[in-house]
Amino acid sequence: MIVVGYLYNKNGMATWCIEAALALQRLNHDVVLIKSPQIQLPDNYPVKVFDFETKDDYLTKQSLSKKIIRRFKKYSNLLPFVNIENDFLIVLNEFLETRNISPEFYLLNQTSFVNKKVSVPQYVVAWSYKPFLYNYLKKVFILSEGLNSFSSNLYGAFYWHKMDWIGYRNVTGVLSVSEKLTDLLQKTHIKAYTVYPGSDTVKTGALNNVTSKNGPIKLVVMALSVDDKRKGFKNIIETLKRLKPYQFELTLIGACSQEFKQWVLQDDFPAVFTGLLPRDKAVGILNGCDVLLFGSLVDDWGFVQVEAMARSMAVLSPRASPFDEIVGRDDYLYNPSDETDLESKLKALITAGPSKIEQDKAWFKKRYEETFSSDKFGKQLTQTIFKS
């Protein structure tokens, strides 16, 4: 039995759990997905699933003295000589044993779940590039919007830097999401293997993805919140606003404020807002678009990029890891610190013509099938855990 977990939120690490379990199931492996009871999966999800309840956070019910002790313990974890203990995997292992399940491997999406006291081979995903404290701290300034969030993100940077390296050293193997990250970890004598996260294609009866021979090129951005500054869409839209006369159509999939929407639509900017959509509906919109525009520098993996490629779309992304490895061609990568580079890449796309765009879209579809498909993902996972 291969145990995949722990699914407790809706970010990229959660997607990894869902996709990993599905890919292994399709290759006829005996697999179970571990998730929080609060997470709902589609009724037709074919993998065996167990709900696992972690310890409740009873901080608000504690006395003031216990809160102070808890806070002291929290920050003492950052000291280099303090060993951070997390019994999550011990409790999960006991939980599975009571259900007559003997795990052969644990595939974990987060280093805090690793526990060397559990005598079962454990593999954990490595997300952050570069995996050094300086790089963790750089993200603090991008992610923080106020003093409280800055304080929390600063603690998180120190905590996760320490926890990640503890996990990397204690696991059977590290499943790195990029070759660059694998190389850095291997140089520090970590057993790391590159396994690109894959994505399943959603079946939908929406429009076929064909570029209009007469209409403008169809661009799209997609996120839970398209006005989230971390996603970098504002910079992309500001650049598009300079490319007059407009020869494109931009679709924005995701929630946003009314103020952001009004700003985008100023001066007859050709934009369409769909709001936040279920995954199958969002994919249906992608089927009618040509190029996904990606702007984030803080995402550890680009699931939305891979999803777009699966729908026969081209993808324009920052020249940064791991996005450069996902995209795989220089003409669809831009320097995020150089506005002229982004502008020239966007202008080249808009004026390329339907024939060139169709060729590029076919290239990206093939790259998805050969590198990021669910089948490829499952085979990479099994080859790594059974042969390493």
Residue pairs with C-beta under 8 A, 6 or more apart in sequence:
1 30
1 31
1 32
1 101
1 102
1 103
1 104
2 24
2 29
2 30
2 31
2 32
2 103
2 104
2 105
2 107
2 385
3 31
3 32
3 34
3 92
3 96
3 101
3 103
3 105
3 106
3 107
4 17
4 20
4 21
4 24
4 31
4 32
4 33
4 34
4 107
4 109
5 17
5 33
5 34
5 35
5 52
5 92
5 106
5 107
5 108
5 109
5 113
6 17
6 34
6 35
6 36
6 52
6 88
6 92
6 108
6 109
6 110
6 113
7 14
7 17
7 18
7 33
7 34
7 35
7 36
7 39
7 109
8 14
8 35
8 36
8 38
8 39
8 54
9 39
10 39
10 224
12 127
12 299
12 300
12 301
12 303
13 109
13 110
13 125
13 127
14 39
14 109
15 197
15 199
15 303
16 109
16 125
16 197
16 301
17 33
17 35
17 109
18 33
18 41
18 45
19 197
19 198
19 199
19 200
19 374
19 377
20 107
20 109
20 197
20 377
20 378
20 381
21 31
21 32
21 33
21 47
22 45
22 46
22 47
22 200
22 374
23 198
23 200
23 374
23 375
23 377
23 378
23 381
24 31
24 378
24 381
24 382
25 31
25 46
25 47
26 374
26 375
26 378
27 375
27 378
27 379
27 382
29 378
29 382
31 47
31 48
32 47
32 48
32 49
32 50
32 101
33 47
33 48
33 49
33 50
34 49
34 50
34 52
34 92
35 41
35 49
35 50
35 51
35 52
36 51
36 52
36 53
36 54
37 51
37 52
37 53
41 49
50 95
50 96
50 99
52 92
52 95
54 88
54 91
59 67
59 70
62 70
74 155
75 155
76 82
77 84
77 159
77 162
78 155
78 158
78 159
78 162
80 162
84 162
84 163
84 166
86 112
86 113
86 115
87 115
88 112
88 113
88 115
89 106
89 108
89 113
89 114
89 115
89 118
89 122
90 115
90 117
90 118
93 103
93 118
93 120
96 102
96 103
103 120
104 120
104 121
105 120
105 121
105 122
105 123
105 385
106 113
106 118
106 120
106 121
106 122
106 123
107 123
107 175
107 381
107 385
108 114
108 122
108 123
108 124
108 125
108 171
109 124
109 125
110 124
110 125
111 124
111 160
111 163
111 164
111 166
111 167
111 168
112 163
112 167
113 124
114 122
114 124
114 166
114 167
114 170
114 171
115 122
115 170
116 170
121 172
121 385
122 170
122 171
122 172
123 171
123 172
123 173
123 174
123 175
123 384
123 385
124 167
124 168
124 171
124 174
124 175
125 174
125 175
125 176
125 177
125 197
126 164
126 168
126 174
126 175
126 176
126 177
126 181
126 185
126 192
127 177
127 300
127 301
128 135
128 136
128 160
128 164
128 181
128 300
129 135
129 177
129 178
129 180
129 181
129 184
129 300
129 321
129 322
130 181
130 184
131 161
131 164
131 165
131 168
131 181
131 184
131 185
132 161
133 157
133 158
133 161
136 157
136 158
136 160
136 161
137 154
137 157
139 153
139 157
139 298
140 150
140 153
140 154
140 156
140 157
142 230
142 297
142 298
143 149
143 153
143 230
143 298
144 150
144 153
144 154
145 229
168 174
168 185
168 190
168 192
169 190
171 191
172 191
172 388
173 191
173 192
173 193
173 384
173 385
173 388
174 185
174 190
174 191
174 192
174 193
175 192
175 193
175 195
175 381
175 384
176 182
176 185
176 192
176 193
176 194
176 195
177 194
177 195
177 196
177 197
177 300
177 301
177 322
178 194
178 196
178 321
178 322
178 325
179 194
179 325
180 321
180 322
180 325
181 192
181 194
181 321
181 322
182 192
182 193
182 194
185 192
186 192
191 388
193 384
193 388
195 377
195 380
195 381
195 384
196 325
196 326
196 371
196 372
196 376
196 377
196 380
197 301
197 303
197 306
197 372
197 377
198 306
198 372
198 373
198 374
198 375
198 376
198 377
198 378
198 380
199 303
199 306
199 307
199 310
199 372
199 373
199 374
199 377
200 374
201 310
201 311
201 373
201 374
202 279
202 280
202 283
204 280
204 283
204 284
204 287
205 284
206 283
206 284
206 285
206 287
206 288
207 284
207 287
207 288
208 287
209 286
209 287
209 288
209 289
209 290
209 311
209 312
209 313
209 361
210 358
211 217
211 218
211 290
211 354
211 357
211 358
211 361
212 218
212 354
213 354
215 249
216 246
216 247
216 248
216 249
216 270
216 350
217 247
217 248
217 249
217 290
217 291
217 349
217 350
217 352
217 357
218 248
218 249
218 251
218 288
218 289
218 290
218 291
219 240
219 248
219 249
219 250
219 251
219 289
219 290
219 291
219 292
219 293
219 349
220 250
220 251
220 252
220 253
220 285
220 286
220 289
220 291
220 292
220 293
220 308
220 313
221 231
221 233
221 236
221 250
221 251
221 252
221 253
221 254
221 292
221 293
221 294
221 295
222 252
222 253
222 254
222 282
222 286
222 292
222 304
222 308
223 231
223 233
223 253
223 254
223 304
224 254
224 255
224 276
225 231
225 254
225 255
225 256
226 233
226 252
226 253
226 254
226 255
226 256
226 260
227 233
227 234
227 255
227 256
227 257
227 260
230 296
230 298
231 295
231 296
232 294
232 295
232 296
232 297
232 318
232 336
233 252
233 293
233 295
235 295
235 339
235 342
236 293
236 295
236 342
236 346
237 250
237 264
237 269
237 271
239 339
239 342
239 343
239 346
240 248
240 250
240 269
240 346
241 267
241 269
242 343
243 343
243 346
243 347
243 350
246 268
246 269
246 270
247 350
247 351
248 270
248 350
249 270
249 271
249 272
250 269
250 270
250 271
250 272
251 271
251 272
251 274
251 285
251 289
252 264
252 271
252 272
252 273
252 274
253 274
253 276
253 277
253 282
253 285
253 286
254 274
254 275
254 276
255 275
255 276
256 273
261 273
264 271
264 273
265 271
274 282
274 285
277 285
283 307
283 311
286 292
286 307
286 308
286 311
286 313
287 311
289 313
290 313
290 314
290 357
290 361
291 313
291 314
291 315
291 316
291 349
291 357
292 304
292 305
292 308
292 313
292 314
292 315
292 316
293 316
294 302
294 304
294 305
294 315
294 316
294 317
294 318
294 323
295 318
295 336
296 302
296 318
297 318
297 320
297 336
300 322
301 322
302 315
302 317
302 322
302 323
302 326
305 315
305 317
305 323
305 326
305 327
306 326
306 368
306 372
308 315
308 364
309 315
309 326
309 364
309 365
309 367
309 368
309 372
310 365
310 368
310 372
310 373
312 361
312 362
312 364
312 365
313 361
313 364
314 332
314 349
314 357
314 360
314 361
314 363
314 364
315 326
315 327
315 332
315 364
316 327
316 332
316 333
316 334
316 345
316 346
316 349
317 323
317 324
317 326
317 327
317 332
317 333
317 334
318 333
318 334
318 335
318 336
319 333
319 334
319 335
319 336
320 336
323 333
324 333
326 372
327 333
328 367
328 371
329 363
331 345
331 348
332 345
332 360
333 345
334 341
334 342
334 345
335 341
335 342
336 342
349 357
352 360
369 376
370 376
